[in-house]
Amino acid sequence: MTLDPQPLAPALAAAEAAGWTTLRLDLDGVRGKAELMRRCEGALRLPDWFGGNWDALADALRDLSWLPGAGAGPDADAGVGGRLVAVTSWRGFAEARPGDWETLVEILEEAVDFWRGAEGVPQLTVLLAEPGSGPGPDAWAPPPTPRLKRRRG
């Protein structure tokens, strides 16, 4: 699983070149759970049945049949390209709502584990990125990510 901060531009380019579906969840300015759910719904193109809560988010990330190019399960279609979800500008939300951030990370980790395909090949990868101070919009610096306890409530 890739929940360690990574440079964004090279990962997106490689995923797209490999035929993966790429999604970007930008958490800039998100400071509450309701806004997080709205942002997830729009950025991840969640289905109409998404209920805007933790369980619905977990269910949607384990289904993925609503996402273009998705199969019905982690081993349903070996020919399906992977999916890359890039979570950007997450640090402000993590600092403002550490409990909600921990829950989001747990849900993302569980979804990545669920979608680990045959022979451990990931069909869903999540990476974290923060804007760096380097030149241009594609300069991303990997910030340190704390290891979070597994807990959902």
C-alpha positions in Angstrom: 0.0 0.0 0.0 1.2 3.5 -0.8 0.1 5.9 1.9 3.5 7.3 2.2 3.9 10.8 0.7 5.1 10.6 -2.9 5.9 13.1 -5.7 2.6 13.6 -7.5 3.4 14.5 -11.1 5.6 11.4 -11.9 3.1 9.1 -10.3 0.1 10.5 -12.2 2.1 10.4 -15.5 3.1 6.8 -15.0 -0.4 5.7 -14.0 -2.0 7.4 -17.0 0.6 6.0 -19.4 -0.2 2.5 -18.0 -3.9 3.0 -18.7 -4.9 3.5 -15.1 -7.8 5.6 -13.9 -6.5 8.5 -12.0 -8.4 10.6 -9.5 -7.3 13.5 -7.4 -8.8 14.3 -4.0 -7.7 17.8 -3.1 -8.4 18.5 0.6 -7.3 22.2 0.5 -9.5 24.2 2.8 -11.4 21.1 4.1 -11.8 21.4 7.9 -14.8 19.2 8.7 -16.3 15.8 8.0 -19.3 17.1 6.0 -17.0 19.1 3.6 -14.7 16.0 3.4 -17.6 13.9 2.3 -18.7 16.4 -0.3 -15.2 16.7 -1.6 -14.9 12.9 -1.8 -18.2 12.6 -3.6 -17.2 15.1 -6.3 -13.5 14.3 -6.8 -13.9 10.6 -6.7 -17.0 10.6 -8.8 -18.9 8.5 -6.2 -22.2 6.9 -7.3 -25.6 8.3 -6.6 -26.1 5.9 -3.7 -23.2 7.4 -1.7 -24.7 8.4 1.6 -22.0 10.9 2.7 -20.8 8.9 5.8 -17.8 6.7 6.7 -19.6 3.4 5.9 -20.8 4.6 2.6 -17.3 5.8 1.6 -15.8 2.4 2.6 -18.5 0.6 0.7 -18.0 2.7 -2.4 -14.2 2.2 -2.3 -14.7 -1.6 -2.1 -17.2 -1.7 -4.9 -15.7 0.5 -7.7 -18.1 -0.9 -10.2 -19.3 2.7 -10.7 -15.8 3.8 -11.7 -15.0 3.5 -15.5 -12.9 0.4 -16.2 -13.6 -1.3 -12.9 -14.4 -4.9 -12.4 -16.7 -6.4 -9.7 -14.0 -7.5 -7.3 -10.3 -7.6 -6.7 -9.8 -10.7 -8.9 -12.8 -10.2 -11.3 -11.0 -8.8 -14.3 -7.2 -9.2 -14.4 -7.2 -7.0 -17.6 -8.6 -4.0 -15.7 -6.0 -1.3 -15.3 -5.3 0.0 -11.9 -6.7 3.0 -10.1 -4.6 5.8 -8.6 -6.2 8.1 -6.0 -3.9 11.1 -5.3 -4.8 12.9 -2.0 -3.4 16.4 -2.1 -3.3 19.2 0.4 -4.2 16.9 3.2 -2.1 18.3 6.0 -4.5 21.1 7.1 -7.4 18.6 7.4 -5.2 16.1 9.3 -4.2 18.9 11.8 -7.7 20.3 12.1 -9.5 17.0 12.4 -7.0 14.3 13.5 -9.8 11.8 14.4 -11.5 12.1 11.1 -8.1 12.0 9.3 -7.3 8.8 11.1 -10.7 7.3 10.0 -10.1 8.4 6.4 -6.7 6.8 6.3 -8.0 3.6 7.8 -10.7 3.5 5.1 -8.2 4.1 2.4 -5.8 1.5 3.7 -8.7 -1.1 3.9 -9.7 -0.3 0.3 -6.1 -0.7 -1.0 -5.9 -4.0 0.9 -9.2 -5.2 -0.5 -8.1 -4.3 -4.1 -4.8 -6.1 -3.9 -5.0 -8.3 -7.0 -3.6 -11.7 -7.7 0.0 -12.1 -6.7 -0.2 -8.9 -4.6 -0.4 -6.6 -7.6 -2.4 -3.5 -6.5 -5.5 -2.5 -8.4 -6.0 0.5 -6.2 -3.2 2.7 -5.1 -3.6 5.8 -2.8 -0.8 8.3 -2.5 -0.5 11.5 -0.4 1.0 14.7 -1.7 1.5 18.2 -0.5 2.6 21.2 -2.5 6.3 21.8 -2.2 8.1 25.1 -2.4 9.9 24.1 -5.6 9.5 25.7 -9.0 6.2 25.2 -10.9 2.9 23.5 -10.1 4.4 20.0 -10.5 7.0 20.4 -7.7 5.8 18.3 -4.8 7.7 17.6 -1.6 7.0 14.4 0.3 6.1 15.4 3.9 6.4 13.0 6.8 3.2 11.0 7.5 2.5 9.7 11.0 1.6 6.1 11.3 -2.0 6.0 12.5 -3.7 3.5 14.8 -6.4 1.4 13.2 -9.7 2.6 14.7 -13.1 3.5 13.3 -16.0 4.9 15.2 
